[in-house]
Structure formats: C-alpha cells, structure tokens
Amino acid sequence: MGEKGERPERVFPGRTDPWFIAAMVIVAGGLSAACIACFLSSSPALLWGWLALLPVLALVALAALPVRSNRLELYGDRLVVVYAGMRSVIPYAHVRGVRRTRTLWAGTANSLDRVYIEAPYDGDAIVSVTDNDALVAELERRCGLRPGCEQGN
C-alpha cells in the first residue's frame, strides 16, 4: 500500500551496488566495533557498560534501511520516492526534466547509474532503480516531456 491507502500503478525497485553495501558494512561495523570495545573495557557488572551495546543494533538497522527501503512508486498524478523510511512526493506537473546521470552527489541512490528528476518546486531527486531506462521513458510519458505526449497520461 502506498499513499492514502491507494496502490501505486507501477513500482520501480531500487538498485543497490556492491560498493554501497560494502561502505555500509564498513561504517556500521566500525562503529559497532567501537561500541563493543567500550563494553569490553568496562565492568560487565555496571549498567553503563551494557548501555554501550545498545547502539550496535541501531547501527545495523540504520545500515540496512537504505537497502531494504528503496523504491520509486508511480501514481496517477505523482511519483513518490521511498528511501530509508522517508517519502518524497513530486507531482508530475512539477517535473521539468528527466535524464540519466552518473553524478557522485545523490542522497537517495545506492548506485552510480542514476536518474536525475528535475522538479524545482518540490526539490530535485536523484534515484537509482533496477531499470533506469524504463523509468526515464515512463516519467517522460507521464510528465509530458516528449513531443506529442499529453501530461498525466
């Protein structure tokens, strides 16, 4: 289920490259190792020592969230970027351009093979899905960006 209990017309699952997973494992693993080191250096009888282990589960969950919660949903009048538990809504009428990109700057793309969605009123989005070419074609059609296309169809 998506927005307001309605089902999306089409869902594009997010793409995650191996380098992104490795980076998340390194960051979460390193911070978890620091928490475990704090626990081991304290007395296990002290409550404070056990509290040092609490962030380990949170770090693992936060590292997995961008991989598990990563997709783009298309509805009749809008697209919704779902990433790491957050949702960004962009009406098709606000989209000014859609193109492939390989820019390094992207908050919601776990791959270097990305799609840039220009939407100045709602905030541009950079996403990466399993079929970027199909996404570009579908958004061009729905947003009326190709000659001869009606907006919203």
Residue pairs with C-beta under 8 A, 6 or more apart in sequence:
1 7
2 8
2 73
2 75
2 80
3 73
3 75
3 78
3 80
3 87
3 89
6 75
8 73
8 74
8 75
8 80
9 74
9 75
9 76
10 73
10 74
10 138
11 71
11 72
11 73
11 74
12 71
12 72
12 73
12 74
12 129
12 130
12 131
12 134
12 135
13 70
13 71
13 129
13 130
14 70
14 71
14 72
14 83
14 110
14 127
14 128
14 129
14 130
15 110
15 111
15 113
15 128
15 129
15 130
15 132
16 66
16 67
16 70
16 110
16 111
17 110
17 111
17 112
17 113
20 66
20 67
20 110
20 111
21 67
24 63
24 64
24 66
24 67
25 63
27 63
28 59
28 60
28 62
28 63
31 55
31 59
32 55
32 56
32 59
32 60
35 52
35 53
35 54
35 55
35 56
35 59
36 52
36 53
36 56
38 49
38 52
39 49
39 50
39 52
39 53
42 48
42 49
42 52
43 49
44 50
65 84
65 85
66 83
66 84
66 110
67 110
69 82
69 83
69 84
69 85
70 82
70 83
70 84
70 108
70 110
71 82
71 129
72 79
72 80
72 81
72 82
72 127
72 129
72 135
73 79
73 80
73 82
74 80
74 138
74 139
74 142
76 152
77 91
77 92
77 93
77 152
78 89
78 90
78 91
78 92
79 89
79 90
79 92
79 95
79 117
79 139
79 142
80 87
80 88
80 89
80 90
81 87
81 88
81 90
81 108
81 125
81 127
83 107
83 108
83 127
84 108
88 108
88 122
88 123
88 125
89 122
90 117
90 119
90 122
90 123
90 125
91 122
92 139
92 142
92 143
92 144
92 151
92 152
93 143
93 151
93 152
94 119
94 120
94 121
94 122
95 117
95 118
95 119
95 139
95 143
95 145
96 118
96 119
96 120
97 116
97 117
97 118
97 145
98 115
98 116
98 117
98 118
98 135
98 136
98 139
98 140
98 143
98 145
99 115
99 116
99 118
99 136
100 113
100 114
100 115
100 116
100 132
100 133
100 136
101 114
101 115
101 116
101 126
102 112
102 113
102 114
103 114
103 116
103 126
104 112
105 126
106 114
106 126
106 127
106 128
107 126
108 125
108 126
108 127
109 126
109 127
109 128
110 128
111 128
112 128
113 128
113 132
114 126
114 127
114 128
114 132
115 126
115 127
115 128
115 129
115 132
115 135
115 136
115 139
116 124
116 125
116 126
117 124
117 125
117 126
117 127
117 139
118 124
119 125
127 135
129 135
139 145
140 146
140 149
141 149
141 153
142 151
142 152
142 153
143 151
144 150
144 151
144 152
144 153
